[in-house]
């Protein structure tokens, strides 16, 4: 088995020097994998991505214990621009694009300070190949794009950095299922053609488990279950609490799930 591209070991992240958001998180991402991080709102998924990318400092958070290694080098509490230059690009959950800039201007921002004009042209041609709709809209102001087009532009902007590891936070949020499915398949295609490694954070387990190779489930800042996509799809707790299916195959209401008391262990 190849060495992991990314290794997170016993990670703890604290906000405002008082609030523990992640506790003892450990995970590994092999080169070329798409790894999913699943969990409900507030589980710590976005915090994990921001800690890996270095952007957690904007939320007054800090890694207080544990390590993050990227290609063997420790990067915890590293500066975002250094992690980006090392090959890590984040597609954030919020503030995905610059709404007052055009599509083309949004794509020029990530490489304006570090890439040559030739690099920018080559990478722009690449993202227009994967997202031809953006090529058609290159002169349009980003604030006038649809939700799906903004998501495509956010991913394209990250690709302009020439990453080795792409971090995608809550791709499906606020988008119609057909658009989510299309963009997810684009990610699979991009992974294959560019040999990219990806971590995809999702509340929707159904969306993530359709494309990931391996997944981790977070609850209250801890990993409570992990496994390949097949194992997670078949696990009774995943089916009931994240896919909305009871053991009889029917869909359970949110209220029923909230009131249900789990008596079995996650790792059972």
ZADO-1210 file (C-alpha; in nm, 4 decimals, padded with zeros to 6 digits):
<atoms>
<atom x="00.0000" y="00.0000" z="00.0000" code="UNK" pos="1"/>
<atom x="00.1361" y="00.3454" z="-00.0942" code="UNK" pos="2"/>
<atom x="00.2214" y="00.6031" z="00.1689" code="UNK" pos="3"/>
<atom x="-00.0630" y="00.8474" z="00.2345" code="UNK" pos="4"/>
<atom x="-00.0465" y="01.1855" z="00.0658" code="UNK" pos="5"/>
<atom x="-00.2194" y="01.3325" z="00.3693" code="UNK" pos="6"/>
<atom x="-00.1999" y="01.1987" z="00.7232" code="UNK" pos="7"/>
<atom x="-00.3923" y="01.3490" z="01.0147" code="UNK" pos="8"/>
<atom x="-00.3023" y="01.2080" z="01.3563" code="UNK" pos="9"/>
<atom x="-00.4905" y="01.2734" z="01.6814" code="UNK" pos="10"/>
<atom x="-00.5843" y="01.6243" z="01.5747" code="UNK" pos="11"/>
<atom x="-00.7411" y="01.8701" z="01.8168" code="UNK" pos="12"/>
<atom x="-00.8660" y="02.2120" z="01.7052" code="UNK" pos="13"/>
<atom x="-00.9773" y="02.4791" z="01.9512" code="UNK" pos="14"/>
<atom x="-01.1729" y="02.7973" z="01.8734" code="UNK" pos="15"/>
<atom x="-01.1124" y="03.1186" z="02.0689" code="UNK" pos="16"/>
<atom x="-00.8764" y="02.9285" z="02.3016" code="UNK" pos="17"/>
<atom x="-01.1767" y="02.7709" z="02.4731" code="UNK" pos="18"/>
<atom x="-01.4092" y="02.5730" z="02.2442" code="UNK" pos="19"/>
<atom x="-01.2863" y="02.2325" z="02.1280" code="UNK" pos="20"/>
<atom x="-01.4164" y="02.1636" z="01.7779" code="UNK" pos="21"/>
<atom x="-01.2145" y="01.8527" z="01.6854" code="UNK" pos="22"/>
<atom x="-01.0945" y="01.5872" z="01.9283" code="UNK" pos="23"/>
<atom x="-00.8463" y="01.3133" z="01.8414" code="UNK" pos="24"/>
<atom x="-00.9230" y="01.3081" z="01.4671" code="UNK" pos="25"/>
<atom x="-00.7081" y="01.0631" z="01.2701" code="UNK" pos="26"/>
<atom x="-00.7375" y="00.9867" z="00.8992" code="UNK" pos="27"/>
<atom x="-00.5310" y="00.9091" z="00.5942" code="UNK" pos="28"/>
<atom x="-00.5724" y="00.9945" z="00.2268" code="UNK" pos="29"/>
<atom x="-00.3818" y="00.7942" z="-00.0341" code="UNK" pos="30"/>
<atom x="-00.2732" y="00.9493" z="-00.3655" code="UNK" pos="31"/>
<atom x="-00.5568" y="00.9461" z="-00.6179" code="UNK" pos="32"/>
<atom x="-00.8326" y="00.8741" z="-00.3642" code="UNK" pos="33"/>
<atom x="-01.1582" y="01.0592" z="-00.3211" code="UNK" pos="34"/>
<atom x="-01.2226" y="01.0554" z="00.0528" code="UNK" pos="35"/>
<atom x="-01.5538" y="01.1653" z="00.2011" code="UNK" pos="36"/>
<atom x="-01.6037" y="01.3316" z="00.5388" code="UNK" pos="37"/>
<atom x="-01.9667" y="01.2915" z="00.6456" code="UNK" pos="38"/>
<atom x="-02.1702" y="01.4205" z="00.9355" code="UNK" pos="39"/>
<atom x="-02.4497" y="01.6525" z="01.0381" code="UNK" pos="40"/>
<atom x="-02.4212" y="02.0292" z="01.0717" code="UNK" pos="41"/>
<atom x="-02.1772" y="02.1176" z="01.3500" code="UNK" pos="42"/>
<atom x="-01.9957" y="01.7830" z="01.3466" code="UNK" pos="43"/>
<atom x="-01.6606" y="01.9485" z="01.2666" code="UNK" pos="44"/>
<atom x="-01.6332" y="01.8703" z="00.8963" code="UNK" pos="45"/>
<atom x="-01.5579" y="02.2219" z="00.7743" code="UNK" pos="46"/>
<atom x="-01.3219" y="02.2814" z="01.0653" code="UNK" pos="47"/>
<atom x="-01.1209" y="01.9785" z="00.9542" code="UNK" pos="48"/>
<atom x="-01.0873" y="02.1110" z="00.5979" code="UNK" pos="49"/>
<atom x="-00.9911" y="02.4565" z="00.7182" code="UNK" pos="50"/>
<atom x="-00.7278" y="02.3089" z="00.9480" code="UNK" pos="51"/>
<atom x="-00.5789" y="02.1103" z="00.6579" code="UNK" pos="52"/>
<atom x="-00.5805" y="02.4127" z="00.4265" code="UNK" pos="53"/>
<atom x="-00.4582" y="02.6572" z="00.6902" code="UNK" pos="54"/>
<atom x="-00.7664" y="02.8798" z="00.6738" code="UNK" pos="55"/>
<atom x="-00.8880" y="02.7997" z="01.0272" code="UNK" pos="56"/>
<atom x="-00.7058" y="03.1052" z="01.1612" code="UNK" pos="57"/>
<atom x="-00.9647" y="03.3361" z="01.0054" code="UNK" pos="58"/>
<atom x="-01.2141" y="03.1869" z="01.2534" code="UNK" pos="59"/>
<atom x="-00.9778" y="03.2329" z="01.5497" code="UNK" pos="60"/>
<atom x="-00.9065" y="02.8606" z="01.5648" code="UNK" pos="61"/>
<atom x="-00.5793" y="02.6749" z="01.6152" code="UNK" pos="62"/>
<atom x="-00.4474" y="02.3193" z="01.6127" code="UNK" pos="63"/>
<atom x="-00.3538" y="02.2583" z="01.9752" code="UNK" pos="64"/>
<atom x="-00.2646" y="01.8877" z="01.9584" code="UNK" pos="65"/>
<atom x="-00.1812" y="01.6285" z="01.6943" code="UNK" pos="66"/>
<atom x="-00.0220" y="01.6574" z="01.3523" code="UNK" pos="67"/>
<atom x="-00.1133" y="01.7097" z="00.9867" code="UNK" pos="68"/>
<atom x="00.1403" y="01.5784" z="00.7353" code="UNK" pos="69"/>
<atom x="00.1187" y="01.6511" z="00.3632" code="UNK" pos="70"/>
<atom x="00.3603" y="01.4490" z="00.1505" code="UNK" pos="71"/>
<atom x="00.5558" y="01.3779" z="00.4688" code="UNK" pos="72"/>
<atom x="00.5886" y="01.7406" z="00.5805" code="UNK" pos="73"/>
<atom x="00.4101" y="01.8790" z="00.8859" code="UNK" pos="74"/>
<atom x="00.1712" y="02.1620" z="00.7994" code="UNK" pos="75"/>
<atom x="-00.0524" y="02.2088" z="01.1042" code="UNK" pos="76"/>
<atom x="-00.1039" y="02.5790" z="01.1788" code="UNK" pos="77"/>
<atom x="00.0708" y="02.6590" z="00.8512" code="UNK" pos="78"/>
<atom x="-00.0126" y="02.9760" z="00.6602" code="UNK" pos="79"/>
<atom x="-00.2797" y="02.9284" z="00.3901" code="UNK" pos="80"/>
<atom x="-00.0666" y="03.0640" z="00.1046" code="UNK" pos="81"/>
<atom x="00.2170" y="02.8246" z="00.1916" code="UNK" pos="82"/>
<atom x="-00.0199" y="02.5272" z="00.1994" code="UNK" pos="83"/>
<atom x="-00.1639" y="02.6378" z="-00.1346" code="UNK" pos="84"/>
<atom x="00.1819" y="02.6570" z="-00.2865" code="UNK" pos="85"/>
<atom x="00.2552" y="02.3107" z="-00.1483" code="UNK" pos="86"/>
<atom x="-00.0424" y="02.1775" z="-00.3477" code="UNK" pos="87"/>
<atom x="-00.3551" y="02.2073" z="-00.1306" code="UNK" pos="88"/>
<atom x="-00.6576" y="02.3997" z="-00.2629" code="UNK" pos="89"/>
<atom x="-00.9827" y="02.4608" z="-00.0753" code="UNK" pos="90"/>
<atom x="-01.3277" y="02.5117" z="-00.2263" code="UNK" pos="91"/>
<atom x="-01.4981" y="02.6707" z="00.0762" code="UNK" pos="92"/>
<atom x="-01.8550" y="02.6342" z="00.1929" code="UNK" pos="93"/>
<atom x="-01.8992" y="03.0104" z="00.2121" code="UNK" pos="94"/>
<atom x="-01.7701" y="03.3038" z="00.0057" code="UNK" pos="95"/>
<atom x="-01.7040" y="03.0807" z="-00.2941" code="UNK" pos="96"/>
<atom x="-01.6503" y="03.3510" z="-00.5585" code="UNK" pos="97"/>
<atom x="-01.5909" y="03.7252" z="-00.5945" code="UNK" pos="98"/>
<atom x="-01.9379" y="03.8419" z="-00.6995" code="UNK" pos="99"/>
<atom x="-01.8271" y="04.1767" z="-00.8465" code="UNK" pos="100"/>
<atom x="-01.5652" y="04.0200" z="-01.0766" code="UNK" pos="101"/>
<atom x="-01.6283" y="03.8423" z="-01.4036" code="UNK" pos="102"/>
<atom x="-01.5810" y="03.4688" z="-01.4452" code="UNK" pos="103"/>
<atom x="-01.2475" y="03.5276" z="-01.6203" code="UNK" pos="104"/>
<atom x="-01.1324" y="03.7681" z="-01.3487" code="UNK" pos="105"/>
<atom x="-01.2258" y="03.5182" z="-01.0776" code="UNK" pos="106"/>
<atom x="-01.0085" y="03.2607" z="-01.2511" code="UNK" pos="107"/>
<atom x="-00.7138" y="03.4981" z="-01.2746" code="UNK" pos="108"/>
<atom x="-00.7078" y="03.5783" z="-00.9011" code="UNK" pos="109"/>
<atom x="-00.5572" y="03.2466" z="-00.7759" code="UNK" pos="110"/>
<atom x="-00.2534" y="03.2692" z="-01.0065" code="UNK" pos="111"/>
<atom x="-00.2130" y="03.6468" z="-01.0299" code="UNK" pos="112"/>
<atom x="00.0786" y="03.6615" z="-00.7839" code="UNK" pos="113"/>
<atom x="00.2528" y="03.3305" z="-00.8445" code="UNK" pos="114"/>
<atom x="00.1806" y="03.2090" z="-01.1970" code="UNK" pos="115"/>
<atom x="00.3047" y="03.3305" z="-01.5329" code="UNK" pos="116"/>
<atom x="00.0711" y="03.4428" z="-01.8102" code="UNK" pos="117"/>
<atom x="00.1407" y="03.1138" z="-01.9891" code="UNK" pos="118"/>
<atom x="00.0504" y="02.9177" z="-01.6742" code="UNK" pos="119"/>
<atom x="-00.2729" y="03.1109" z="-01.6393" code="UNK" pos="120"/>
<atom x="-00.3698" y="03.0520" z="-02.0028" code="UNK" pos="121"/>
<atom x="-00.2918" y="02.6812" z="-01.9810" code="UNK" pos="122"/>
<atom x="-00.4876" y="02.6325" z="-01.6579" code="UNK" pos="123"/>
<atom x="-00.7773" y="02.8422" z="-01.7826" code="UNK" pos="124"/>
<atom x="-00.8009" y="02.6279" z="-02.0954" code="UNK" pos="125"/>
<atom x="-00.8024" y="02.3227" z="-01.8686" code="UNK" pos="126"/>
<atom x="-01.0904" y="02.4435" z="-01.6526" code="UNK" pos="127"/>
<atom x="-01.2917" y="02.5497" z="-01.9583" code="UNK" pos="128"/>
<atom x="-01.2380" y="02.1972" z="-02.0908" code="UNK" pos="129"/>
<atom x="-01.3897" y="02.0508" z="-01.7741" code="UNK" pos="130"/>
<atom x="-01.6508" y="02.3266" z="-01.7319" code="UNK" pos="131"/>
<atom x="-01.7366" y="02.4488" z="-02.0846" code="UNK" pos="132"/>
<atom x="-02.0319" y="02.6442" z="-01.9454" code="UNK" pos="133"/>
<atom x="-01.7830" y="02.8777" z="-01.7737" code="UNK" pos="134"/>
<atom x="-01.6113" y="02.9369" z="-02.1064" code="UNK" pos="135"/>
<atom x="-01.9418" y="03.0577" z="-02.2483" code="UNK" pos="136"/>
<atom x="-01.9884" y="03.2858" z="-01.9454" code="UNK" pos="137"/>
<atom x="-01.6323" y="03.4153" z="-01.9067" code="UNK" pos="138"/>
<atom x="-01.7402" y="03.7803" z="-01.9429" code="UNK" pos="139"/>
<atom x="-02.0354" y="03.7529" z="-01.7035" code="UNK" pos="140"/>
<atom x="-02.0209" y="03.8987" z="-01.3538" code="UNK" pos="141"/>
<atom x="-02.0027" y="03.6127" z="-01.1028" code="UNK" pos="142"/>
<atom x="-02.2811" y="03.7607" z="-00.8907" code="UNK" pos="143"/>
<atom x="-02.5209" y="03.6970" z="-01.1786" code="UNK" pos="144"/>
<atom x="-02.4412" y="03.3265" z="-01.2057" code="UNK" pos="145"/>
<atom x="-02.6755" y="03.0519" z="-01.0883" code="UNK" pos="146"/>
<atom x="-02.5883" y="02.8492" z="-00.7804" code="UNK" pos="147"/>
<atom x="-02.4571" y="02.5611" z="-00.9876" code="UNK" pos="148"/>
<atom x="-02.2485" y="02.7932" z="-01.2040" code="UNK" pos="149"/>
<atom x="-02.0987" y="02.9536" z="-00.8934" code="UNK" pos="150"/>
<atom x="-02.0054" y="02.6120" z="-00.7601" code="UNK" pos="151"/>
<atom x="-01.8390" y="02.5252" z="-01.0899" code="UNK" pos="152"/>
<atom x="-01.6505" y="02.8554" z="-01.0792" code="UNK" pos="153"/>
<atom x="-01.5343" y="02.7912" z="-00.7221" code="UNK" pos="154"/>
<atom x="-01.3970" y="02.4502" z="-00.8203" code="UNK" pos="155"/>
<atom x="-01.2411" y="02.5970" z="-01.1338" code="UNK" pos="156"/>
<atom x="-01.0733" y="02.8694" z="-00.9262" code="UNK" pos="157"/>
<atom x="-00.9204" y="02.6048" z="-00.7011" code="UNK" pos="158"/>
<atom x="-00.7977" y="02.4114" z="-01.0052" code="UNK" pos="159"/>
<atom x="-00.6254" y="02.7283" z="-01.1271" code="UNK" pos="160"/>
<atom x="-00.3871" y="02.6829" z="-00.8317" code="UNK" pos="161"/>
<atom x="-00.2628" y="02.3567" z="-00.9844" code="UNK" pos="162"/>
<atom x="-00.3362" y="02.1500" z="-00.6712" code="UNK" pos="163"/>
<atom x="-00.2355" y="01.7963" z="-00.5808" code="UNK" pos="164"/>
<atom x="-00.5044" y="01.7774" z="-00.3090" code="UNK" pos="165"/>
<atom x="-00.8465" y="01.9367" z="-00.3649" code="UNK" pos="166"/>
<atom x="-01.0688" y="02.0031" z="-00.0624" code="UNK" pos="167"/>
<atom x="-01.4390" y="02.0529" z="-00.1452" code="UNK" pos="168"/>
<atom x="-01.6704" y="02.1747" z="00.1317" code="UNK" pos="169"/>
<atom x="-02.0473" y="02.1081" z="00.1067" code="UNK" pos="170"/>
<atom x="-02.0780" y="02.0957" z="-00.2707" code="UNK" pos="171"/>
<atom x="-02.4486" y="02.0047" z="-00.2600" code="UNK" pos="172"/>
<atom x="-02.5596" y="02.2884" z="-00.0321" code="UNK" pos="173"/>
<atom x="-02.8531" y="02.4743" z="-00.1861" code="UNK" pos="174"/>
<atom x="-02.8311" y="02.3024" z="-00.5245" code="UNK" pos="175"/>
<atom x="-03.0834" y="02.0852" z="-00.7067" code="UNK" pos="176"/>
<atom x="-03.0009" y="01.7102" z="-00.7016" code="UNK" pos="177"/>
<atom x="-02.9524" y="01.6906" z="-01.0798" code="UNK" pos="178"/>
<atom x="-02.6933" y="01.9720" z="-01.0663" code="UNK" pos="179"/>
<atom x="-02.5158" y="01.8113" z="-00.7701" code="UNK" pos="180"/>
<atom x="-02.4969" y="01.4796" z="-00.9537" code="UNK" pos="181"/>
<atom x="-02.3518" y="01.6476" z="-01.2625" code="UNK" pos="182"/>
<atom x="-02.0850" y="01.8361" z="-01.0670" code="UNK" pos="183"/>
<atom x="-01.9936" y="01.5260" z="-00.8659" code="UNK" pos="184"/>
<atom x="-01.9392" y="01.3331" z="-01.1861" code="UNK" pos="185"/>
<atom x="-01.7224" y="01.6197" z="-01.3077" code="UNK" pos="186"/>
<atom x="-01.5077" y="01.5753" z="-00.9970" code="UNK" pos="187"/>
<atom x="-01.4700" y="01.2049" z="-01.0715" code="UNK" pos="188"/>
<atom x="-01.3655" y="01.2896" z="-01.4269" code="UNK" pos="189"/>
<atom x="-01.1194" y="01.5543" z="-01.3058" code="UNK" pos="190"/>
<atom x="-00.9699" y="01.3085" z="-01.0561" code="UNK" pos="191"/>
<atom x="-00.9190" y="01.0562" z="-01.3333" code="UNK" pos="192"/>
<atom x="-00.7778" y="01.2931" z="-01.5948" code="UNK" pos="193"/>
<atom x="-00.5572" y="01.5024" z="-01.3643" code="UNK" pos="194"/>
<atom x="-00.4657" y="01.2294" z="-01.1116" code="UNK" pos="195"/>
<atom x="-00.5920" y="01.4554" z="-00.8334" code="UNK" pos="196"/>
<atom x="-00.6536" y="01.3513" z="-00.4749" code="UNK" pos="197"/>
<atom x="-00.9698" y="01.4875" z="-00.3128" code="UNK" pos="198"/>
<atom x="-01.1468" y="01.5238" z="00.0204" code="UNK" pos="199"/>
<atom x="-01.5187" y="01.5928" z="-00.0136" code="UNK" pos="200"/>
<atom x="-01.7109" y="01.7164" z="00.2905" code="UNK" pos="201"/>
<atom x="-02.0856" y="01.6500" z="00.2768" code="UNK" pos="202"/>
<atom x="-02.3944" y="01.6466" z="00.4949" code="UNK" pos="203"/>
<atom x="-02.5619" y="01.4362" z="00.2266" code="UNK" pos="204"/>
<atom x="-02.4251" y="01.0840" z="00.2682" code="UNK" pos="205"/>
<atom x="-02.6082" y="00.9696" z="-00.0447" code="UNK" pos="206"/>
<atom x="-02.4269" y="01.2307" z="-00.2548" code="UNK" pos="207"/>
<atom x="-02.0829" y="01.1526" z="-00.1121" code="UNK" pos="208"/>
<atom x="-02.1087" y="00.7733" z="-00.1064" code="UNK" pos="209"/>
<atom x="-02.1929" y="00.7706" z="-00.4768" code="UNK" pos="210"/>
<atom x="-01.8389" y="00.8848" z="-00.5638" code="UNK" pos="211"/>
<atom x="-01.5963" y="00.8390" z="-00.2730" code="UNK" pos="212"/>
<atom x="-01.3520" y="00.5521" z="-00.2304" code="UNK" pos="213"/>
<atom x="-01.3384" y="00.5785" z="00.1487" code="UNK" pos="214"/>
<atom x="-01.5275" y="00.7766" z="00.4087" code="UNK" pos="215"/>
<atom x="-01.5131" y="00.9019" z="00.7668" code="UNK" pos="216"/>
<atom x="-01.8199" y="00.9887" z="00.9735" code="UNK" pos="217"/>
<atom x="-01.7831" y="01.2698" z="01.2277" code="UNK" pos="218"/>
<atom x="-02.0032" y="01.3366" z="01.5291" code="UNK" pos="219"/>
<atom x="-01.9280" y="01.6089" z="01.7822" code="UNK" pos="220"/>
<atom x="-01.5750" y="01.6544" z="01.6532" code="UNK" pos="221"/>
<atom x="-01.4791" y="01.2853" z="01.6602" code="UNK" pos="222"/>
<atom x="-01.4551" y="01.0075" z="01.4026" code="UNK" pos="223"/>
<atom x="-01.7210" y="00.7537" z="01.4958" code="UNK" pos="224"/>
<atom x="-01.7071" y="00.5311" z="01.1885" code="UNK" pos="225"/>
<atom x="-01.4932" y="00.4839" z="00.8809" code="UNK" pos="226"/>
<atom x="-01.4732" y="00.2433" z="00.5903" code="UNK" pos="227"/>
<atom x="-01.4954" y="00.2071" z="00.2159" code="UNK" pos="228"/>
<atom x="-01.8078" y="00.3297" z="00.0395" code="UNK" pos="229"/>
<atom x="-01.9714" y="-00.0130" z="00.0287" code="UNK" pos="230"/>
<atom x="-01.9251" y="-00.0727" z="00.4004" code="UNK" pos="231"/>
<atom x="-02.0673" y="00.2671" z="00.4896" code="UNK" pos="232"/>
<atom x="-02.3663" y="00.2348" z="00.2560" code="UNK" pos="233"/>
<atom x="-02.4484" y="-00.1045" z="00.4099" code="UNK" pos="234"/>
<atom x="-02.3931" y="-00.0049" z="00.7728" code="UNK" pos="235"/>
<atom x="-02.7287" y="00.0015" z="00.9583" code="UNK" pos="236"/>
<atom x="-02.6569" y="00.3293" z="01.1394" code="UNK" pos="237"/>
<atom x="-02.5580" y="00.5040" z="00.8160" code="UNK" pos="238"/>
<atom x="-02.8708" y="00.3727" z="00.6445" code="UNK" pos="239"/>
<atom x="-03.0921" y="00.4891" z="00.9291" code="UNK" pos="240"/>
<atom x="-02.9397" y="00.8186" z="01.0372" code="UNK" pos="241"/>
<atom x="-02.7801" y="00.9476" z="00.7165" code="UNK" pos="242"/>
<atom x="-02.9717" y="00.7791" z="00.4341" code="UNK" pos="243"/>
<atom x="-03.3086" y="00.8019" z="00.6103" code="UNK" pos="244"/>
<atom x="-03.3949" y="00.4334" z="00.5874" code="UNK" pos="245"/>
<atom x="-03.5214" y="00.2045" z="00.8614" code="UNK" pos="246"/>
<atom x="-03.4335" y="-00.1643" z="00.8733" code="UNK" pos="247"/>
<atom x="-03.7604" y="-00.2291" z="00.6939" code="UNK" pos="248"/>
<atom x="-03.6547" y="-00.0022" z="00.4075" code="UNK" pos="249"/>
<atom x="-03.8988" y="00.2815" z="00.4793" code="UNK" pos="250"/>
<atom x="-03.7981" y="00.6437" z="00.5238" code="UNK" pos="251"/>
<atom x="-03.8064" y="00.7783" z="00.8783" code="UNK" pos="252"/>
<atom x="-03.8969" y="01.1330" z="00.9688" code="UNK" pos="253"/>
<atom x="-03.6419" y="01.3730" z="01.1148" code="UNK" pos="254"/>
<atom x="-03.8395" y="01.3880" z="01.4402" code="UNK" pos="255"/>
<atom x="-03.8382" y="01.0091" z="01.4714" code="UNK" pos="256"/>
<atom x="-03.4656" y="00.9910" z="01.4114" code="UNK" pos="257"/>
<atom x="-03.3971" y="01.2690" z="01.6613" code="UNK" pos="258"/>
<atom x="-03.5937" y="01.0904" z="01.9324" code="UNK" pos="259"/>
<atom x="-03.4483" y="00.7475" z="01.8609" code="UNK" pos="260"/>
<atom x="-03.1925" y="00.6292" z="02.1193" code="UNK" pos="261"/>
<atom x="-02.9079" y="00.4309" z="01.9715" code="UNK" pos="262"/>
<atom x="-02.8319" y="00.1315" z="02.1902" code="UNK" pos="263"/>
<atom x="-02.5791" y="-00.0379" z="01.9674" code="UNK" pos="264"/>
<atom x="-02.2187" y="00.0770" z="01.9229" code="UNK" pos="265"/>
<atom x="-02.1048" y="00.2400" z="01.5976" code="UNK" pos="266"/>
<atom x="-01.8327" y="-00.0149" z="01.5555" code="UNK" pos="267"/>
<atom x="-02.0582" y="-00.3081" z="01.6175" code="UNK" pos="268"/>
</atoms>
